[in-house]
Amino acid sequence: MTSHESAPRRLDALGSNRASDPCPTPKVSIRASLRDAWKLAIPYFVTRDASGLRIGRLDLSRVQERWIAGALLGLVLALNVAQVGVSVLVNQWNGRFFNALQVKSLPAFTTELGIFSILATIFVILAAYELYITQLLVLRWRTWMTNRLLERWTNGPIHYRLRLRGDEADNPDQRIAEDVQQFASGTLAIGVQLFSSALSLVAFAGVLWGLSAGFPLRIFNFELSSIPGYLVWLALAYAIAGTALAHWIGRPLATLDAVRQRREADFRFGLVRLRENAEPVAMLGGETVERNELRSRFSLVYENTMALLKRRKMLTWFTAGYQQFSVVAPFLLLSPAYFAGNLGLGVLTQTSGALGSVQDNLSIFVGLYTTIADYSAVVSRLSGFDRSLALVAKASDTGVTRRATMKSGIRITDLVVNQVCGKPLLSVPSLEARPGDHLLLTGPSGIGKTTLLRALAGSWPHASGTFEMAPGCRIMLMPQQPYIPWGTLNAALAYPRSAPICPEATKRYLQSAGLGHLIERLHEVAPWHRILSIGEAQRLSLVRAMLASPDVLFLDEATSAVDESTEQQLYALLSSALPAAIIVSVGHRANLQGLHDRYFAVARDSAGIPELQERQCETSRSLARISTMPS
């Protein structure tokens, strides 16, 4: 047995608990895909966005993109019309050329070769420019769609809320990076090919209709030439039969391809996840578990790909045979009249060429079926992502009601945080804080403290109640797992702002936070999220908060990776750098009570729902003078 034949057996042996598909892909309907494709495509051709296009000294940047798109599409179609015209001329040339061969006329033969050279040159020029303009249109279309989806995906916390939905919004990176390109190129390729086929069909059907009248053909003592344009009707019947059979065989392909894309993305996600978590996996010795999990994911890819290959093999058996038979079918049909001496070689060649062209154009869906099935899967994924974005954007107004009605400070009233399913998770009947207050929230893990901060920050939509603040109040949330973007440390400290930060304050805060050794590397581009320890990353995030100077700062166990002495010094630094800021911390350490003015714990109300209730602090906040931590 060869190595590739034993692959599935090895996969099952090492990954005995094969991964099940957590989100089965619904069946893809080609009819629904065409409807969704129209909804996805039409916005680009009606957009009023400025094009930003410059061609040499010609400035078209203020011209609306829809006019550029329409002009490029018109050029592509015009070039296709010209190519069809050249094809008709070549068909007519075939008749004259083969007649010249039959009568052995050298002058006519030479003349026709010259005519063919001109036609061939024109066709090559038209084909080259059609390819260039088509690819230019695909690039501009992809750019517009990518920018539009990025704007919608990163509009506030929509990207985060989208992750909560799951379902059709899986792997948005693949939707934007791959599916947009495949949609734009696929739409143009299939659309232009259908247009060209329809145009060729009209052109050659007219030629074939005229040739049918003077072309006698008898089948079972029935004179087919008595039917006007009978050759056209024969080609139509042949194409309908071929298309119906191709659809019957290939209908599952669209769904199988959609499943393939999802499973490939899940496998790729598992690989990236292992790469990003290499250190904890290595420390725990979890390589065998990770390897088995990856093989289980790949077994789903293998299983689906095998089903896809088998179905494509079945379809190829039919389409390849259909297309090969289509080459000789016109000659089989017309040869009796030729051998009976009723027509010459040139007429036979011209008629068979016209019949073959009509037949091919009517059978366009047979040849394109696999392409259309793959395209339908792309449309299904992209339209699903588009629907999820729309639903999440529509639900953006839900959640905590935020009002700028306070002169200073904040007030929370009748706030209830719910789970995704709608079940109450945590409630806050009333809470008020003045500038400079430090509040501590404690309670068992998983009770909803982090979710409460998310709801107050505006990223968790499953909540109700009122959050009042002063006009222009700036809110910042520091999660337990700090986010350090790729780039320079200066950019990481300024994130998410693009404005430059104060160099003096940056160096002072870094030195005080025990990160003085990073001052000389502020402009160094590096993967800092991998270089810094979790404790260093948390301290860097707190320096970012000091530089941002928010009015309300939420700290979600933002100092959990540092020791208690360092934690006390960091809170002292925060108190000095942000004296008017309201700081709301979530934590579990007992020493945190001494670093805050007020203390809130979770207890159950009369209905059994966890509720945030204020308790008496055992120790009050008494922060010592800021001391510089060792670098």
KOLSESE-740252 format. One line per 3 residues: number of its first residue (from 1); for each residue x, y, z of C-alpha. Coordinates in steps of 0.5 Angstrom, whole numbers, plus 500, padded with zeros to 3 digits. Example, Ala and Ser with C-alpha at 12.3 -4.5 7.8 and 13.67 -1.06 7.14 Angstrom:
KOLSESE-740252
1> 525 491 516 | 527 498 514;
end
This chain:
KOLSESE-740252
1> 500 500 500 | 503 507 498 | 504 512 504;
4> 498 517 501 | 493 511 501 | 495 510 509;
7> 494 517 511 | 486 516 513 | 488 510 517;
10> 494 514 521 | 489 520 522 | 484 516 525;
13> 489 512 529 | 493 518 532 | 486 522 533;
16> 481 517 535 | 476 522 538 | 475 525 531;
19> 473 532 531 | 466 533 529 | 463 539 525;
22> 461 544 530 | 457 549 525 | 455 544 520;
25> 454 548 513 | 447 549 510 | 446 547 503;
28> 447 552 498 | 442 553 493 | 445 556 486;
31> 438 560 485 | 439 563 492 | 446 564 491;
34> 445 568 484 | 440 572 488 | 445 574 494;
37> 450 575 488 | 446 581 486 | 445 584 493;
40> 453 583 494 | 455 586 487 | 450 592 485;
43> 452 596 491 | 459 597 488 | 456 599 481;
46> 451 605 484 | 456 607 490 | 457 615 490;
49> 464 614 493 | 470 618 490 | 474 614 485;
52> 481 617 487 | 484 615 480 | 489 618 477;
55> 492 616 470 | 498 620 469 | 496 627 469;
58> 489 626 468 | 486 627 475 | 480 623 476;
61> 480 622 484 | 473 626 484 | 469 622 479;
64> 465 617 483 | 467 610 483 | 460 608 480;
67> 462 612 473 | 469 608 473 | 466 602 474;
70> 461 602 469 | 466 605 464 | 471 599 465;
73> 465 594 465 | 462 597 459 | 469 597 456;
76> 470 589 457 | 463 588 454 | 465 592 448;
79> 471 588 447 | 467 582 448 | 462 584 442;
82> 468 585 438 | 471 579 439 | 465 575 437;
85> 464 579 431 | 471 577 429 | 469 570 431;
88> 463 570 426 | 468 573 421 | 473 567 422;
91> 467 562 421 | 465 566 414 | 473 565 413;
94> 473 558 414 | 468 557 408 | 472 561 403;
97> 478 558 405 | 476 550 405 | 473 552 398;
100> 479 554 396 | 483 548 398 | 477 544 395;
103> 478 547 388 | 486 548 389 | 486 555 388;
106> 493 558 390 | 491 566 389 | 484 565 393;
109> 488 561 398 | 494 566 399 | 488 572 400;
112> 485 568 405 | 491 567 409 | 492 574 409;
115> 485 576 411 | 486 570 417 | 493 574 419;
118> 489 580 420 | 483 577 424 | 488 573 428;
121> 492 580 430 | 486 584 431 | 483 578 436;
124> 490 578 440 | 489 585 441 | 482 585 443;
127> 484 579 448 | 490 582 451 | 486 589 453;
130> 480 585 455 | 484 581 460 | 488 587 463;
133> 481 591 463 | 478 586 467 | 483 585 472;
136> 483 592 473 | 476 592 474 | 477 586 479;
139> 482 590 483 | 478 596 484 | 472 592 486;
142> 476 588 491 | 479 594 494 | 472 598 494;
145> 469 591 498 | 475 590 502 | 474 597 505;
148> 467 597 506 | 467 590 510 | 473 593 514;
151> 469 599 516 | 463 595 518 | 467 590 521;
154> 471 595 525 | 465 600 527 | 466 600 534;
157> 465 593 538 | 462 590 532 | 468 585 531;
160> 467 583 538 | 460 582 538 | 460 578 531;
163> 465 573 535 | 459 572 540 | 454 570 534;
166> 458 565 531 | 454 561 526 | 455 565 519;
169> 460 570 521 | 466 564 522 | 473 566 520;
172> 471 573 518 | 479 574 516 | 478 569 510;
175> 471 572 508 | 475 579 507 | 482 576 505;
178> 480 571 500 | 472 571 499 | 472 578 496;
181> 477 577 491 | 474 570 489 | 467 574 489;
184> 469 580 484 | 473 575 480 | 468 570 479;
187> 462 575 478 | 466 578 472 | 469 571 469;
190> 462 568 469 | 458 574 468 | 462 576 462;
193> 463 569 459 | 455 568 459 | 454 575 456;
196> 459 573 451 | 456 566 450 | 449 569 449;
199> 452 574 444 | 455 568 440 | 449 564 440;
202> 445 570 437 | 450 571 432 | 451 564 430;
205> 444 562 431 | 442 567 425 | 448 564 421;
208> 445 557 423 | 438 558 422 | 439 561 414;
211> 444 555 413 | 438 550 415 | 434 552 410;
214> 438 549 404 | 441 543 408 | 436 537 407;
217> 436 532 412 | 432 526 413 | 431 521 419;
220> 426 515 419 | 423 518 413 | 422 525 416;
223> 424 531 413 | 427 535 418 | 429 541 413;
226> 421 542 413 | 422 545 420 | 425 552 420;
229> 431 553 423 | 431 545 425 | 439 545 426;
232> 438 550 432 | 433 546 435 | 437 540 435;
235> 443 544 438 | 438 547 443 | 435 540 445;
238> 442 537 446 | 444 543 450 | 438 542 455;
241> 439 535 456 | 447 536 457 | 445 541 462;
244> 440 537 466 | 444 531 467 | 450 536 469;
247> 446 539 474 | 443 532 477 | 450 530 478;
250> 454 536 480 | 448 539 485 | 452 537 491;
253> 458 541 489 | 456 548 492 | 455 545 499;
256> 461 541 499 | 465 546 497 | 462 551 502;
259> 464 545 508 | 471 545 505 | 472 552 506;
262> 470 552 513 | 474 546 515 | 480 548 512;
265> 479 555 516 | 478 551 522 | 484 547 521;
268> 488 553 519 | 486 556 526 | 488 551 530;
271> 495 551 527 | 495 559 528 | 493 557 535;
274> 498 553 537 | 503 557 534 | 501 563 538;
277> 501 559 544 | 507 555 543 | 510 557 550;
280> 504 554 555 | 503 548 550 | 511 547 551;
283> 511 548 559 | 505 543 560 | 508 538 555;
286> 501 538 551 | 504 537 544 | 501 530 543;
289> 494 533 545 | 495 538 540 | 498 534 535;
292> 492 529 535 | 487 535 535 | 490 538 529;
295> 490 531 526 | 483 530 528 | 481 537 524;
298> 485 535 518 | 481 528 518 | 475 532 517;
301> 478 536 511 | 481 530 508 | 474 527 509;
304> 470 532 505 | 476 533 500 | 475 526 498;
307> 467 527 497 | 469 533 493 | 474 529 489;
310> 469 523 488 | 463 528 486 | 468 532 481;
313> 470 526 478 | 463 524 476 | 462 530 474;
316> 468 530 469 | 466 524 467 | 460 527 464;
319> 462 534 462 | 469 531 459 | 465 526 455;
322> 460 531 453 | 465 536 450 | 469 531 446;
325> 462 528 443 | 460 535 442 | 467 536 437;
328> 464 530 432 | 457 531 433 | 456 536 428;
331> 460 532 423 | 456 526 424 | 450 530 423;
334> 452 533 417 | 457 528 414 | 451 524 410;
337> 449 530 406 | 456 531 404 | 458 524 402;
340> 451 525 398 | 454 531 394 | 449 535 396;
343> 454 540 399 | 462 542 399 | 467 542 404;
346> 467 549 405 | 459 549 407 | 460 543 411;
349> 466 547 415 | 462 553 416 | 456 549 418;
352> 459 545 423 | 463 551 426 | 456 555 426;
355> 453 548 429 | 458 547 434 | 458 554 436;
358> 451 554 438 | 451 548 441 | 457 550 445;
361> 454 557 447 | 447 553 449 | 451 548 453;
364> 455 553 457 | 453 551 464 | 455 544 463;
367> 462 547 462 | 462 552 467 | 458 547 472;
370> 464 546 477 | 466 554 477 | 459 556 478;
373> 458 551 484 | 465 554 487 | 462 561 486;
376> 456 559 489 | 460 557 495 | 463 563 496;
379> 457 567 495 | 454 563 500 | 459 565 505;
382> 460 572 503 | 453 573 504 | 452 570 510;
385> 458 575 513 | 454 581 510 | 448 579 514;
388> 451 578 520 | 454 584 520 | 448 588 518;
391> 444 584 524 | 450 586 529 | 450 593 527;
394> 442 593 528 | 443 591 535 | 448 596 536;
397> 443 600 540 | 441 595 545 | 445 594 551;
400> 446 599 557 | 443 606 556 | 449 611 556;
403> 447 618 558 | 451 625 558 | 447 628 564;
406> 452 628 570 | 456 635 571 | 462 630 574;
409> 462 623 576 | 458 617 574 | 452 614 576;
412> 449 607 574 | 442 605 575 | 438 599 575;
415> 443 595 571 | 442 588 569 | 447 584 565;
418> 445 578 562 | 448 572 558 | 447 571 551;
421> 441 566 552 | 438 572 556 | 438 569 563;
424> 440 575 568 | 448 574 570 | 449 580 575;
427> 445 586 577 | 447 593 579 | 441 597 583;
430> 445 603 584 | 452 605 584 | 455 613 584;
433> 462 615 584 | 465 622 584 | 472 624 580;
436> 478 621 584 | 474 615 587 | 477 608 587;
439> 472 602 587 | 473 595 587 | 469 589 585;
442> 470 582 588 | 466 576 587 | 467 569 585;
445> 470 567 578 | 465 567 573 | 459 571 576;
448> 459 576 571 | 464 582 573 | 468 582 567;
451> 462 582 563 | 459 588 567 | 465 592 565;
454> 464 590 558 | 457 592 558 | 459 599 561;
457> 464 600 556 | 459 599 551 | 462 592 548;
460> 457 587 551 | 450 588 548 | 446 583 552;
463> 444 588 558 | 439 593 560 | 439 599 565;
466> 442 606 565 | 449 609 565 | 450 616 566;
469> 456 620 566 | 459 627 564 | 459 630 557;
472> 465 628 553 | 467 623 558 | 473 618 556;
475> 472 611 558 | 478 606 558 | 478 598 559;
478> 484 595 561 | 483 587 560 | 487 582 564;
481> 490 579 558 | 494 586 555 | 494 587 547;
484> 500 589 544 | 500 591 537 | 505 589 532;
487> 510 595 531 | 514 600 535 | 513 601 543;
490> 511 608 542 | 505 606 537 | 503 600 543;
493> 503 606 548 | 499 611 544 | 494 605 542;
496> 488 606 540 | 490 613 538 | 494 615 532;
499> 497 622 535 | 504 622 538 | 505 621 545;
502> 509 626 550 | 516 623 550 | 518 626 557;
505> 512 623 560 | 513 616 557 | 520 616 559;
508> 518 618 566 | 512 613 567 | 516 607 564;
511> 521 608 569 | 516 609 575 | 513 602 572;
514> 519 598 572 | 520 598 565 | 526 603 564;
517> 530 598 560 | 525 599 554 | 526 606 554;
520> 532 606 549 | 527 601 545 | 521 605 544;
523> 522 606 536 | 524 599 535 | 519 595 531;
526> 518 588 534 | 513 583 536 | 513 585 543;
529> 507 581 544 | 512 575 544 | 518 579 547;
532> 514 582 553 | 512 577 559 | 505 578 561;
535> 507 582 567 | 511 587 563 | 505 587 558;
538> 500 589 564 | 505 594 566 | 506 597 559;
541> 498 597 559 | 498 601 565 | 503 606 562;
544> 498 607 556 | 492 608 560 | 496 614 564;
547> 498 617 557 | 491 616 555 | 488 620 561;
550> 481 617 561 | 476 620 566 | 474 613 567;
553> 478 607 568 | 476 600 568 | 481 595 570;
556> 479 587 569 | 485 584 574 | 490 588 570;
559> 495 587 575 | 494 580 576 | 501 578 573;
562> 505 582 578 | 507 581 585 | 503 585 591;
565> 508 590 592 | 509 592 585 | 501 592 585;
568> 501 597 590 | 506 601 587 | 503 601 580;
571> 496 603 584 | 500 609 587 | 503 611 580;
574> 496 611 577 | 493 615 583 | 499 620 582;
577> 498 620 574 | 490 620 574 | 488 624 580;
580> 481 626 577 | 480 619 574 | 475 614 577;
583> 478 607 577 | 474 601 577 | 478 595 579;
586> 476 587 578 | 480 583 583 | 481 577 588;
589> 487 579 592 | 485 581 599 | 491 587 599;
592> 486 590 593 | 481 593 599 | 487 597 602;
595> 488 600 595 | 481 603 594 | 476 607 597;
598> 470 603 596 | 469 595 596 | 463 592 592;
601> 462 584 593 | 457 580 589 | 451 577 593;
604> 444 574 591 | 438 578 592 | 431 576 594;
607> 430 573 587 | 437 569 587 | 440 573 582;
610> 447 575 583 | 447 583 585 | 453 588 586;
613> 452 590 594 | 457 595 597 | 461 593 603;
616> 465 596 609 | 472 596 607 | 477 593 612;
619> 482 598 610 | 482 605 607 | 486 607 601;
622> 493 610 604 | 498 610 598 | 505 611 600;
625> 509 616 596 | 511 614 589 | 517 610 589;
628> 521 608 583 | 521 601 581 | 528 598 579;
631> 529 597 572;
end
